[in-house]
Amino acid sequence: MFKAILPDPKANEFISVRAAIAVIAEKIRSLNPDPDITDFMATVEELLDSSVAAEGYVIPKPNQGDRERVVDLSKIDFDALKERFEKARKRTEAEKLRSLIERKLYKLVRANKMRMNFQQRFQEMIDDYNLGAVNVEAFFDRLVIFAQELTEEEKRTISENLDEEELAIFDILTRPDLKLTEPEKKQVKKAAKDLLTTLKAEKLVLDWRKRQQSRAQVMVTIEEVFDKELPNKFNPNLYRQKCELVYQHVYDSYFGEGRSVYGSLN
């Protein structure tokens, strides 16, 4: 007599991990000297989002059991989160929140490297916990506060009236400590917007990073837009420094023909 084989509750997690490994292996086999891995990253992130291990923090809404599940930092009820922490296995709950923050932080930093200070603070919190400098309760409290700060950072596009791509350039131009008046800030924002519009329309062609002439045209465009539009507070040394930093950001983030790191983060 044959016995019915019941599904393993961890099967989905195992399959997701195997699928992710298969995607990685396939991409490695097809690597060229200068690969564009935008689509690859999007595929892996989709697999991770659907796996059990990377599901993140889930808070059922009252009287709805598990029918409505929240995995977005911006949608978490932090009071409910703390209440659940007190009643559950604390180390497990802290690890779930840490995992969700890690995934959110990866996307925020990949979109805007001027957010690396968040990454450094997050690593310091983890190091303190692993070394026993703080207990699990204090670690969890720090994670909650940090998650709330990330939510506010994500909303900064609204307060600055910029999208993520424009904000990344604006931050490169103004951080870490450039003091600007409101009119000057408007000038910088306009410069960031105009630069992206010009580059996308004319310069970020297919394989632009592989051709010296195309790279030079991108740099010249950055210099011309900033020379024309940035306020006088950008003296020659600061102007040159910012041009180089923005060029490096464009090189790292835009692959040509509308493809960029931002496409894989949506």
C-alpha positions in Angstrom: 0.0 0.0 0.0 1.3 3.4 -0.9 1.3 6.1 1.7 0.3 9.7 1.0 3.2 12.0 1.1 2.4 15.2 2.9 3.9 18.4 1.7 7.0 19.6 3.7 6.2 23.1 5.2 9.7 24.2 4.4 9.6 23.0 0.8 8.7 26.5 -0.5 11.7 28.0 1.2 14.0 25.3 -0.1 12.7 25.7 -3.6 13.1 29.4 -3.5 16.7 29.1 -2.4 17.5 26.6 -5.1 15.8 28.8 -7.7 17.9 31.8 -6.6 21.1 29.7 -6.8 20.1 28.5 -10.3 19.6 32.1 -11.4 23.0 33.0 -10.0 24.7 30.1 -11.7 23.1 30.9 -15.0 24.2 34.5 -14.8 27.8 33.6 -13.9 28.0 31.3 -16.9 26.9 34.1 -19.2 29.1 36.9 -17.8 30.9 39.2 -20.3 33.7 41.7 -19.4 31.1 44.4 -18.4 27.8 42.7 -17.5 24.6 44.5 -16.8 23.0 42.7 -13.9 19.9 44.9 -13.5 17.4 42.2 -14.6 19.3 39.7 -12.6 19.1 41.6 -9.4 15.4 42.2 -9.9 14.9 38.4 -10.4 16.8 37.5 -7.3 15.0 40.1 -5.2 11.6 38.7 -6.4 12.7 35.2 -5.4 13.8 36.5 -2.0 10.6 38.4 -1.5 8.6 35.2 -2.1 10.7 32.9 0.1 9.8 32.0 3.7 13.3 32.9 5.0 13.2 36.5 3.7 9.5 37.2 4.3 10.3 39.9 6.9 8.1 41.1 9.7 4.4 40.2 9.5 1.8 41.9 11.6 -1.8 40.5 11.3 -4.4 43.3 11.6 -6.9 43.0 14.5 -9.6 40.3 14.0 -8.2 39.3 10.6 -5.8 36.6 11.6 -3.3 36.1 8.8 -5.5 37.2 6.0 -3.9 40.7 5.8 -0.2 40.6 6.2 2.1 43.7 6.5 5.7 43.4 5.3 6.4 47.1 4.4 8.2 49.2 7.0 6.1 52.2 6.3 2.9 50.1 7.1 4.0 48.6 10.3 2.1 49.5 13.5 5.1 49.8 15.8 3.0 49.8 19.0 1.6 46.4 17.9 5.1 45.3 17.0 6.4 46.0 20.5 3.4 44.3 22.0 4.0 41.2 19.9 7.7 41.2 20.8 6.8 41.0 24.6 4.7 38.0 24.0 6.8 36.0 21.5 10.2 34.6 21.3 12.2 37.8 21.5 15.3 36.7 19.6 13.2 35.4 16.7 11.2 38.5 16.5 14.3 40.7 16.6 15.8 38.7 13.8 12.7 39.1 11.7 12.8 42.8 12.1 16.5 43.0 11.4 16.0 41.0 8.2 13.3 43.3 6.9 15.4 46.4 7.8 18.4 44.9 6.0 16.4 44.4 2.8 14.9 47.9 2.9 18.3 49.5 3.6 19.8 47.7 0.7 17.4 49.3 -1.7 17.7 52.8 -0.1 21.5 52.7 -0.3 21.6 51.3 -3.8 19.4 54.1 -4.9 21.4 56.8 -3.1 24.9 56.1 -1.8 24.8 59.3 0.4 22.7 57.1 2.7 25.7 55.0 3.7 25.6 56.5 7.2 22.4 54.5 7.7 24.3 51.4 6.7 27.1 52.1 9.1 24.8 52.7 12.0 22.9 49.5 11.3 26.1 47.5 11.2 27.2 49.1 14.5 23.9 48.1 16.1 24.3 44.5 14.9 28.0 44.4 16.1 27.0 45.7 19.6 24.3 43.0 19.9 26.6 40.2 18.6 29.4 41.2 21.1 26.9 41.3 24.0 27.1 45.0 24.5 23.3 45.2 24.5 20.6 42.7 25.3 17.9 41.5 23.0 15.3 44.0 24.4 17.6 47.0 23.9 18.6 45.7 20.4 14.9 45.4 19.4 14.2 48.9 20.7 17.0 50.3 18.6 15.7 48.4 15.5 12.3 49.9 15.9 13.6 53.4 16.2 15.9 52.8 13.2 13.1 51.4 11.1 11.0 54.5 11.8 14.0 56.7 10.7 14.2 54.7 7.4 10.5 55.3 6.8 11.1 59.0 7.2 14.1 58.9 4.9 12.0 57.2 2.3 9.5 60.0 2.5 12.1 62.6 1.9 11.4 62.5 -1.8 8.0 64.0 -1.0 9.3 66.7 1.3 12.0 67.7 -1.2 9.6 67.4 -4.2 12.1 65.2 -6.0 12.0 61.6 -7.2 14.7 59.1 -6.0 16.9 59.7 -9.0 16.9 63.5 -8.6 17.3 63.2 -4.8 20.4 61.1 -5.2 22.1 63.9 -7.3 20.8 66.6 -5.0 22.3 64.8 -2.0 25.7 64.4 -3.7 25.7 68.2 -4.4 24.7 69.3 -1.0 26.0 66.8 1.5 27.7 66.4 3.9 27.4 70.0 5.2 26.8 72.5 2.4 24.6 75.3 3.8 22.2 76.7 1.3 19.5 79.4 1.3 16.1 78.4 0.0 16.6 80.1 -3.3 20.0 78.3 -3.6 18.4 74.9 -2.8 15.8 75.5 -5.6 18.7 76.2 -8.0 20.4 73.0 -7.1 17.2 71.0 -7.4 16.6 72.5 -10.9 20.2 71.6 -11.8 19.7 68.0 -10.8 16.4 67.7 -12.7 17.8 69.3 -15.8 20.9 67.2 -15.8 18.9 64.0 -15.7 16.6 65.1 -18.4 19.5 66.0 -20.7 21.5 62.8 -20.0 18.5 60.5 -20.5 17.4 62.2 -23.7 20.8 62.5 -25.4 23.8 60.9 -23.7 23.0 57.6 -21.9 22.9 55.5 -25.1 23.5 51.8 -25.4 26.9 50.7 -23.9 27.9 54.3 -23.3 30.2 53.2 -20.5 32.3 51.1 -22.9 33.1 54.0 -25.3 35.6 56.7 -24.3 33.8 59.3 -26.4 30.4 58.6 -24.9 31.9 58.8 -21.4 33.5 62.1 -22.2 30.3 63.5 -23.5 28.5 62.6 -20.3 31.2 64.3 -18.2 31.0 67.4 -20.4 27.3 67.5 -20.1 27.6 67.4 -16.3 30.1 70.2 -16.3 28.0 72.4 -18.6 24.8 72.0 -16.7 26.4 72.6 -13.3 28.5 75.6 -14.6 25.3 77.2 -15.9 22.9 76.4 -13.1 24.6 75.9 -9.7 24.7 78.9 -7.4 27.9 80.8 -6.8 28.4 79.0 -3.5 30.0 76.2 -5.6 33.5 77.6 -5.9 35.8 76.1 -8.6 37.2 73.4 -6.3 33.8 72.4 -5.0 32.4 72.5 -8.5 35.1 70.2 -9.8 34.7 67.8 -6.9 30.9 67.6 -7.3 31.2 67.1 -11.1 33.4 64.1 -10.5 31.2 62.6 -7.8 28.0 63.0 -9.9 29.8 61.5 -12.9 30.8 58.4 -10.8 27.2 58.1 -9.6 25.9 58.2 -13.2 28.5 55.7 -14.3 27.6 53.3 -11.5 23.8 53.7 -11.8 22.9 54.1 -15.5 23.6 51.5 -18.1 22.0 53.1 -21.2 18.8 52.9 -23.2 16.7 53.5 -20.1 18.2 50.8 -18.0 19.5 51.7 -14.5 19.7 50.4 -10.9 16.4 52.2 -10.3 14.5 49.9 -12.6 15.5 46.9 -10.3 14.4 48.7 -7.1 10.8 49.4 -8.0 
